[in-house]
Amino acid sequence: MSLSCLQKIKAWHISRQAMQRAWTEWNYLVLDVETSGLDPKQDHIVSFGWVCIHKGVIELDTARHIVLDSAPIGDNVGIHMITDSDVQQQGKKQESVLRYLRHLLRERVLVMHHAPIELGFLKHAWQSEALAAFSVSWLDTLAIERTKANRSQQPIQDGGFRLGACRERYGLPEYQGHDALTDALATAELLLAQIAYQGRDCRLHDLNQMGGGRVRFL
């Protein structure tokens, strides 16, 4: 067996061991991406919003809302609450934002609500900017909620896995407005509520089994 294969096996075992640690021993970055549509190949990222969780606490001083300078607004202004003026005055280059995000994710688990959408756009953006390959562990609060419902044989109506509907089941308040940062904060609170429901002995492994994985951006 080659040295590289042995190194990969060793890294896999270390990763498996690490995930047995309590969830509070990990740091998290909760991300929401606002887009111009649902197809990463045709649509574009408008803005990023994120906030970090450290030792089980949402760190509000890490909250960021970043608009891209290439954001196509048009008819979406009413949805994203972002104007052409915001783009011109505050817009950042997508490559710079992705590099900064990669730096933050080196020691954090990525958290999203309905991960396939976010991951699809991130992968496409990563490729378009020709950034170096990067791997990260992720959790999906929607998938976690769906697993919980399936395990308890609790029927969920159409739309019941939307962010607001999931929060409502835990008694979390409804947020007014709709932007990437607000949704990132809402998702962070939902994750903490889901973990509290699982109990104090919850591990990252448990959350990953309910709705998580690892992704490589190429």
Legacy VTK file of the C-alpha trace (Angstrom):
# vtk DataFile Version 3.0
C-alpha trace
ASCII
DATASET POLYDATA
POINTS 218 float
0.000 0.000 0.000
1.363 3.425 -0.929
2.213 6.113 1.612
-0.506 8.406 0.259
-3.142 5.678 0.788
-1.957 5.119 4.356
-2.114 8.856 5.019
-5.673 9.016 3.689
-6.750 6.065 5.862
-5.132 7.638 8.926
-6.820 10.978 8.233
-10.186 9.206 7.825
-9.814 7.466 11.209
-8.781 10.738 12.887
-11.815 12.453 11.372
-14.127 9.670 12.565
-12.675 9.913 16.067
-12.940 13.694 16.147
-16.626 13.627 15.246
-17.353 11.664 18.413
-16.537 14.778 20.446
-19.352 16.857 21.917
-20.864 19.330 19.470
-19.731 22.264 21.650
-16.096 21.362 20.986
-16.568 22.387 17.373
-16.882 25.830 15.828
-19.531 26.523 13.194
-20.146 29.052 10.444
-23.825 29.403 9.557
-24.229 30.591 5.980
-27.048 31.835 3.776
-26.612 32.719 0.120
-29.144 34.910 -1.674
-29.294 34.233 -5.401
-31.038 35.538 -8.507
-32.636 32.127 -9.092
-32.289 28.426 -8.324
-29.996 27.242 -11.126
-26.255 27.722 -10.397
-25.434 27.400 -14.108
-27.733 30.247 -15.165
-28.292 32.350 -12.054
-25.908 34.274 -9.831
-25.083 34.903 -6.183
-26.421 38.261 -4.985
-25.169 38.294 -1.404
-23.681 36.254 1.425
-24.714 36.330 5.060
-23.039 34.431 7.879
-22.527 34.249 11.618
-20.289 32.012 13.732
-21.083 29.773 16.703
-18.361 29.237 19.319
-18.764 26.937 22.328
-22.493 26.741 21.705
-23.010 30.518 21.578
-23.889 32.662 18.555
-21.199 35.337 18.252
-23.011 38.395 16.946
-19.766 40.283 16.381
-18.926 37.774 13.627
-22.143 38.504 11.704
-21.504 39.660 8.134
-23.741 40.648 5.219
-21.791 41.045 1.982
-23.244 42.150 -1.349
-21.369 41.223 -4.524
-20.377 43.931 -6.992
-21.635 41.692 -9.802
-25.035 41.138 -8.193
-27.856 41.275 -10.794
-30.709 43.011 -8.984
-33.472 43.811 -11.480
-36.859 42.522 -10.315
-35.301 40.836 -7.262
-34.970 44.075 -5.287
-38.227 43.368 -3.471
-37.034 39.889 -2.517
-33.481 40.616 -1.387
-34.006 44.197 -0.154
-30.857 45.168 -2.080
-30.752 48.098 -4.497
-28.431 48.979 -7.380
-27.018 51.673 -5.110
-26.094 49.016 -2.520
-24.252 47.070 -5.198
-22.362 50.118 -6.445
-21.403 51.428 -3.002
-20.916 48.235 -0.972
-20.346 45.496 -3.558
-17.353 43.180 -3.083
-15.645 40.965 -5.630
-16.857 37.365 -5.496
-13.313 35.978 -5.538
-12.321 38.039 -2.482
-15.425 36.969 -0.557
-14.837 33.292 -1.351
-11.205 33.520 -0.252
-12.275 35.123 3.028
-14.967 32.474 3.492
-12.427 29.716 2.875
-10.185 31.212 5.561
-13.047 31.239 8.080
-14.081 27.667 7.257
-10.669 26.133 7.848
-11.538 25.496 11.495
-15.328 25.491 11.314
-18.237 23.315 10.251
-20.427 24.888 7.561
-24.147 25.070 8.442
-26.971 25.831 5.976
-30.731 25.417 5.641
-31.384 23.328 2.521
-27.738 22.688 1.724
-28.130 21.515 -1.923
-28.943 25.066 -3.063
-26.073 26.749 -1.200
-23.566 24.026 -2.062
-24.545 24.086 -5.727
-23.910 27.820 -6.019
-20.706 27.650 -3.966
-19.298 24.863 -6.148
-20.099 26.761 -9.336
-18.650 30.006 -7.955
-15.512 28.161 -6.813
-14.994 26.788 -10.310
-15.679 30.108 -12.022
-13.037 31.833 -9.888
-10.572 28.931 -10.370
-9.786 28.767 -6.647
-7.661 26.015 -5.077
-9.463 22.834 -4.018
-10.922 22.945 -0.516
-12.873 20.489 1.668
-15.266 21.253 4.521
-17.735 19.389 6.736
-21.328 20.626 6.575
-24.694 20.335 8.337
-28.144 20.978 6.884
-30.792 22.112 9.398
-33.552 21.198 6.921
-32.220 17.636 6.589
-31.843 17.386 10.372
-35.461 18.451 10.811
-36.653 15.975 8.187
-34.789 13.115 9.904
-36.294 14.101 13.251
-39.786 14.080 11.720
-39.221 10.684 10.100
-37.915 9.149 13.304
-40.915 10.375 15.282
-43.290 9.494 12.425
-44.519 13.064 12.583
-46.298 14.092 9.347
-45.158 17.446 7.986
-47.364 19.382 5.571
-46.130 20.959 2.349
-43.886 23.905 3.163
-43.314 22.544 6.650
-39.570 22.357 6.184
-39.141 25.997 5.223
-36.945 27.920 7.633
-39.817 29.829 9.248
-41.964 26.707 9.660
-39.089 24.782 11.256
-38.415 27.629 13.691
-42.090 27.804 14.625
-42.065 24.202 15.851
-39.422 25.178 18.441
-41.239 28.333 19.528
-38.722 30.615 17.829
-40.052 34.026 16.714
-40.596 35.010 13.100
-38.079 37.456 11.666
-39.286 40.389 9.593
-37.499 41.127 6.350
-35.554 38.763 4.157
-31.838 38.972 3.540
-28.873 36.637 3.769
-27.747 37.725 7.235
-31.230 37.528 8.761
-31.639 34.004 7.393
-28.175 33.007 8.618
-29.042 34.196 12.142
-32.397 32.422 11.940
-30.661 29.205 10.859
-28.116 29.487 13.682
-30.920 29.766 16.235
-32.709 26.815 14.651
-29.569 24.678 14.882
-29.198 25.449 18.593
-32.867 24.571 19.157
-32.448 21.281 17.280
-29.380 20.429 19.353
-31.202 21.252 22.604
-33.948 18.847 21.524
-31.344 16.091 20.999
-30.024 16.528 24.550
-26.838 17.623 26.274
-24.833 14.602 25.066
-25.305 15.488 21.397
-22.177 14.994 19.269
-21.225 16.292 15.858
-21.432 12.665 14.720
-25.118 12.565 15.721
-25.888 15.750 13.803
-23.941 14.519 10.797
-25.927 11.277 10.782
-29.164 13.261 10.765
-28.196 15.681 8.025
-24.604 16.353 7.144
-21.561 15.339 5.183
-18.360 16.575 3.665
-17.915 18.438 0.397
-14.907 19.271 -1.734
-14.852 22.433 -3.802
-12.728 21.982 -6.931
LINES 1 219
218 0 1 2 3 4 5 6 7 8 9 10 11 12 13 14 15 16 17 18 19 20 21 22 23 24 25 26 27 28 29 30 31 32 33 34 35 36 37 38 39 40 41 42 43 44 45 46 47 48 49 50 51 52 53 54 55 56 57 58 59 60 61 62 63 64 65 66 67 68 69 70 71 72 73 74 75 76 77 78 79 80 81 82 83 84 85 86 87 88 89 90 91 92 93 94 95 96 97 98 99 100 101 102 103 104 105 106 107 108 109 110 111 112 113 114 115 116 117 118 119 120 121 122 123 124 125 126 127 128 129 130 131 132 133 134 135 136 137 138 139 140 141 142 143 144 145 146 147 148 149 150 151 152 153 154 155 156 157 158 159 160 161 162 163 164 165 166 167 168 169 170 171 172 173 174 175 176 177 178 179 180 181 182 183 184 185 186 187 188 189 190 191 192 193 194 195 196 197 198 199 200 201 202 203 204 205 206 207 208 209 210 211 212 213 214 215 216 217
